[in-house]
Protein backbone atom coordinates (compact mmCIF):
# COMPACT_ATOMS: atom_id res chain seq x y z
CA UNK A 1 0.00 0.00 0.00
CA UNK A 2 1.28 3.50 -0.85
CA UNK A 3 -0.05 7.00 -0.40
CA UNK A 4 -1.03 8.88 2.71
CA UNK A 5 -1.63 5.66 4.70
CA UNK A 6 2.06 4.77 4.72
CA UNK A 7 3.95 7.82 3.43
CA UNK A 8 5.93 9.11 6.45
CA UNK A 9 5.76 12.64 5.04
CA UNK A 10 1.97 12.75 4.81
CA UNK A 11 -0.02 15.36 6.73
CA UNK A 12 -1.12 12.93 9.44
CA UNK A 13 2.51 12.48 10.48
CA UNK A 14 3.92 15.98 9.99
CA UNK A 15 1.19 18.20 11.49
CA UNK A 16 2.67 20.54 14.15
CA UNK A 17 0.43 18.98 16.81
CA UNK A 18 1.68 15.42 16.19
CA UNK A 19 5.24 15.81 14.90
CA UNK A 20 7.99 15.97 17.52
CA UNK A 21 10.10 19.09 17.32
CA UNK A 22 13.63 18.27 16.14
CA UNK A 23 15.92 19.98 18.64
CA UNK A 24 19.45 20.56 17.41
CA UNK A 25 22.40 19.27 19.48
CA UNK A 26 23.14 22.90 20.44
CA UNK A 27 19.75 23.55 22.04
CA UNK A 28 17.20 21.74 24.17
CA UNK A 29 13.76 22.26 25.64
CA UNK A 30 15.49 23.02 28.94
CA UNK A 31 17.37 25.94 27.34
CA UNK A 32 14.13 27.47 26.03
CA UNK A 33 12.34 27.01 29.35
CA UNK A 34 15.26 28.65 31.14
CA UNK A 35 14.99 31.73 28.88
CA UNK A 36 11.23 31.84 29.40
CA UNK A 37 11.66 31.71 33.16
CA UNK A 38 14.29 34.48 33.05
CA UNK A 39 11.85 36.60 30.99
CA UNK A 40 9.09 36.27 33.57
CA UNK A 41 6.95 33.79 31.64
CA UNK A 42 6.58 35.86 28.48
CA UNK A 43 8.45 35.28 25.24
CA UNK A 44 8.48 35.04 21.46
CA UNK A 45 9.53 32.29 19.06
CA UNK A 46 10.89 34.06 15.98
CA UNK A 47 11.62 32.67 12.54
CA UNK A 48 10.63 32.64 8.88
CA UNK A 49 7.73 30.73 7.37
CA UNK A 50 8.05 26.96 7.55
CA UNK A 51 10.95 26.77 10.01
CA UNK A 52 9.15 24.88 12.80
CA UNK A 53 7.71 27.60 15.05
CA UNK A 54 4.31 25.95 15.41
CA UNK A 55 5.89 22.54 15.99
CA UNK A 56 8.03 23.98 18.78
CA UNK A 57 4.97 25.72 20.21
CA UNK A 58 3.18 22.38 20.38
CA UNK A 59 6.19 20.80 22.11
CA UNK A 60 5.95 23.54 24.74
CA UNK A 61 2.21 22.98 25.03
CA UNK A 62 2.70 19.27 25.74
CA UNK A 63 5.37 20.06 28.32
CA UNK A 64 3.28 22.58 30.25
CA UNK A 65 0.16 20.43 30.14
CA UNK A 66 2.20 17.53 31.56
CA UNK A 67 3.05 19.88 34.45
CA UNK A 68 -0.64 20.46 35.15
CA UNK A 69 -0.65 24.01 33.78
CA UNK A 70 -3.82 25.20 32.03
CA UNK A 71 -2.83 26.05 28.45
CA UNK A 72 -4.88 28.01 25.92
CA UNK A 73 -3.55 27.62 22.36
CA UNK A 74 -4.83 30.09 19.76
CA UNK A 75 -3.97 30.23 16.06
CA UNK A 76 -4.39 33.63 14.42
CA UNK A 77 -4.57 33.95 10.64
CA UNK A 78 -5.28 36.86 8.32
CA UNK A 79 -8.90 35.69 8.10
CA UNK A 80 -9.32 34.77 11.77
CA UNK A 81 -7.78 36.90 14.51
CA UNK A 82 -10.04 36.20 17.47
CA UNK A 83 -8.67 36.10 20.99
CA UNK A 84 -10.27 34.25 23.92
CA UNK A 85 -12.91 36.24 25.81
CA UNK A 86 -10.82 36.87 28.92
CA UNK A 87 -8.32 38.79 26.77
CA UNK A 88 -10.92 41.05 25.15
CA UNK A 89 -13.67 41.55 27.75
CA UNK A 90 -13.78 44.75 29.82
CA UNK A 91 -11.23 44.41 32.61
CA UNK A 92 -13.81 45.12 35.32
CA UNK A 93 -15.77 42.05 34.19
CA UNK A 94 -12.87 39.78 35.11
CA UNK A 95 -10.93 38.79 38.17
CA UNK A 96 -7.47 37.32 38.52
CA UNK A 97 -8.86 33.77 38.59
CA UNK A 98 -9.76 34.11 34.89
CA UNK A 99 -6.17 33.51 33.92
CA UNK A 100 -4.01 33.17 37.03
CA UNK A 101 -1.37 30.49 36.65
CA UNK A 102 -2.41 29.69 33.08
CA UNK A 103 -0.54 30.11 29.81
CA UNK A 104 -1.62 31.59 26.48
CA UNK A 105 0.14 30.23 23.39
CA UNK A 106 -0.47 32.47 20.41
CA UNK A 107 0.51 31.44 16.89
CA UNK A 108 0.54 34.36 14.45
CA UNK A 109 1.19 37.27 16.82
CA UNK A 110 1.87 39.58 13.86
CA UNK A 111 -1.81 39.34 12.89
CA UNK A 112 -2.55 41.73 15.76
CA UNK A 113 -1.88 45.43 15.31
CA UNK A 114 0.44 47.34 17.64
CA UNK A 115 -2.36 48.43 19.96
CA UNK A 116 -3.83 44.92 20.17
CA UNK A 117 -0.41 43.48 21.00
CA UNK A 118 0.20 46.03 23.76
CA UNK A 119 -3.28 45.47 25.18
CA UNK A 120 -2.82 41.71 25.16
CA UNK A 121 0.51 41.96 26.98
CA UNK A 122 -0.97 44.27 29.60
CA UNK A 123 -3.95 41.96 30.01
CA UNK A 124 -1.71 38.90 30.52
CA UNK A 125 0.23 40.73 33.23
CA UNK A 126 -3.02 41.78 34.92
CA UNK A 127 -4.37 38.22 34.84
CA UNK A 128 -1.01 36.75 35.88
CA UNK A 129 -1.11 34.62 32.75
CA UNK A 130 2.01 33.51 30.87
CA UNK A 131 2.35 34.38 27.17
CA UNK A 132 4.32 32.71 24.38
CA UNK A 133 3.89 33.85 20.79
CA UNK A 134 5.22 32.99 17.35
CA UNK A 135 6.15 35.70 14.86
CA UNK A 136 8.25 36.18 11.75
CA UNK A 137 10.24 39.09 13.21
CA UNK A 138 11.05 40.64 16.56
CA UNK A 139 7.84 42.16 17.94
CA UNK A 140 9.10 43.31 21.30
CA UNK A 141 8.79 40.31 23.61
CA UNK A 142 11.89 38.55 24.97
CA UNK A 143 13.12 36.04 22.38
CA UNK A 144 13.16 32.53 23.82
CA UNK A 145 13.93 30.81 20.49
CA UNK A 146 15.18 32.21 17.19
CA UNK A 147 14.70 29.55 14.51
CA UNK A 148 16.82 29.57 11.40
CA UNK A 149 16.14 26.95 8.74
CA UNK A 150 19.18 25.03 7.60
CA UNK A 151 19.82 21.69 5.98
CA UNK A 152 20.92 20.17 9.30
CA UNK A 153 17.44 20.80 10.71
CA UNK A 154 15.99 19.12 7.61
CA UNK A 155 18.23 16.09 8.24
CA UNK A 156 16.96 15.91 11.83
CA UNK A 157 13.33 16.02 10.68
CA UNK A 158 13.90 13.36 8.02
CA UNK A 159 15.67 11.10 10.54
CA UNK A 160 12.72 11.48 12.88
CA UNK A 161 10.12 10.61 10.23
CA UNK A 162 11.77 7.77 8.32
CA UNK A 163 14.12 5.05 9.49
CA UNK A 164 17.43 4.33 7.81
CA UNK A 165 16.20 0.79 7.15
CA UNK A 166 13.33 2.17 5.10
CA UNK A 167 15.72 4.11 2.92
CA UNK A 168 16.28 7.83 3.13
CA UNK A 169 16.98 10.35 0.40
CA UNK A 170 20.64 10.71 -0.46
CA UNK A 171 22.56 13.82 0.55
CA UNK A 172 22.39 15.04 -3.06
CA UNK A 173 18.62 14.52 -3.17
CA UNK A 174 18.17 16.25 0.17
CA UNK A 175 20.32 19.19 -0.91
CA UNK A 176 18.37 19.54 -4.15
CA UNK A 177 15.02 19.46 -2.34
CA UNK A 178 16.31 22.03 0.17
CA UNK A 179 17.40 24.42 -2.57
CA UNK A 180 14.24 23.98 -4.68
CA UNK A 181 12.14 24.66 -1.57
CA UNK A 182 14.12 27.87 -0.90
CA UNK A 183 15.14 26.69 2.58
CA UNK A 184 11.50 26.37 3.72
CA UNK A 185 11.45 23.20 5.86
CA UNK A 186 7.68 22.81 5.51
CA UNK A 187 7.96 22.99 1.72
CA UNK A 188 10.80 20.46 1.88
CA UNK A 189 8.44 18.02 3.61
CA UNK A 190 5.91 18.45 0.78
CA UNK A 191 8.67 17.71 -1.73
CA UNK A 192 9.74 14.68 0.30
CA UNK A 193 6.17 13.37 0.19
CA UNK A 194 6.45 13.33 -3.62
CA UNK A 195 9.93 11.79 -3.40
CA UNK A 196 8.58 8.93 -1.28
CA UNK A 197 5.66 8.33 -3.63
CA UNK A 198 7.97 8.14 -6.65
CA UNK A 199 10.28 5.76 -4.80
CA UNK A 200 7.38 3.55 -3.63
CA UNK A 201 6.06 3.34 -7.18
CA UNK A 202 9.29 2.00 -8.63
N, C-alpha and C positions, 0 to 999 in steps of 0.2 A: 504494500500500500504506500502511495506517495501523497504529496499535498499537505494541507494544513494539519492533518491528523498526526503526521510523523515529522514534518519539517521542523527542525529545532529553531528555525528563525521565523516561525509563524507568529502571528499576533498573540496567540494564547500563551506563548512562552516568553515573549519579549515586552509585554505590557509593563509600564513602570511599577504597577502594584503587585506584580508577580515575579519580576526579574530581580535577582539579587544585584545590588550595586557592586561593581568591580573596583574595590579599593586598590590603589597602587601600593607598591612596597613602601613608598615614602610617606604614606598617610593612612590613618586608620579612623574608625568611628570614634575612638577615644580622643584623638586629636581634635576632631570637630566639636565633640561635646565639651572638651576643655575650653575651646574658644568661646562657645556659646555661654558657658558658665561665667567666664571672665567678662563677657559683654552684658551680664545681667539677664540672660534668658531671651535676648532679642538678637536676631542676626539675619544676614542675607546670604543666599547661595547664588553666586554670579557666574555666568558663562553663556556662550553663544547657543543658538538653536541646535538641538540634537546632541548635546554633550553629556547628558545624563543627570541634569538638575532634578527632574521629577522622580527619577529612579532613586537618587540619593534622598530626596524628601520622603519617599515611601520607606526607605530604610530607617530614617529617623522616626517616622511614625510608628513602625513596628517596635522600635526600641522603647519609645516612651510609653506606648500602650502596655508593653511587657512589664513596665515599672508601675503600672496602675494609674498612670496620668491620663486624664480625660483630654483627648485630642480631637480637634475640629479641623478637618482638611477641606479646603475650598479651592476649586480651580476657576480662575478668572480668564475669560477669553474676550475677544473684541466684541462678540455678540452677547456675552453673558458676564456681567461684572456685578454680581449681587453678593453682598456680604451677609453673614448671619445677623439675625435681629439684634442681638445684644451689642453689636458693633455699629448699629445705625439708629437705634431707638433713642429718644431723649434721655439724657443722663439721669434725670430725676426719676425716671421710670424703672431704674435698675438699682441693684445693690451689689456689693462686692461679691456676693455668692454667685452672681451670674457668670463669673469667669475665674474666680479665685482658684489658683493652683492648676488651671487648665493651660492648654497650649493651642494656639491657632497656627496652622500651616497654610500658607497662602501661595499657591502657584500662579504666576502671572501678575506680580505686584505692579509692573509697569502699566497695566490696564487702568489703574487708578490715577487720577490727576494729582497734582502736588498737594492740593488742599485735602483731598480724600486720604492720601497717604499720611499726612500730618495728623489728621483727625483720628485715623485708625491707631497710630502709634500712641497718641495721647490716651485714647480709650483703653488700649491694652494696659498701659501703666495704671490707669484708674481702677481697672478691674483686676489688677494683679495677675494678668494673663500673659504667658510667654508668647513670642511671635517669631516665626521663621518664615522667610519669603524666598521665592526664586525670582530672578530678574536677569536681563541680558547685560545690564551695566550697573555700575555703582549708583544706588539710589539713597544713600545716606545712612543705612543701618550698618552696624559692624559686620564685616565680611567674615563668615565662619568657614567658607569654602569657595575658592575661585577655581572653576573647572576649565581646563584647556584641553580641547580634543587633540589627541595625537595617536599615532599608529600603535603605540604600546597599549593604550587603553582599549583600542579595538582588539588587539591580541588577547587581552584579559577577558573581554566580553565573549569572544569566540571560544576561548578555552572553557569558559563557564557553561556555554550553551551546547557544545558538541565535543564528544570525547575523541581523543587521539585515535582510538581503535575504530571509530566510525569514519575516520578520514577527514582531515581539515584542509582548507584551501592552502595552497603553497604560499610562501612569502611573496613571490611575484604576483600571484593572484590577489593576495590581500593588499599589497601595495597599489595595484591597479584599481581595485575597488575603492580604496581610500582616496586616491587622487580623483577618480571619476565622481565620487560623492562630495568632493570639495571639503574634505575633512569633517563632514557631518556624520557622527557616529550612527545616528538614527537612520540616515539614508544608506549608510554602509550595510546595516542590518537588512534593509529592503533589498539591496543588491545581493546580499548573501542568500536571501530566500530564493532568488532566481538561480543563483549558483547551485544551490542544493538541488533544486528541481531539475536542472539540466543534468547534474551528476547522477541523480536517481533514475533518470530516464535513459541513461546509456547502458 
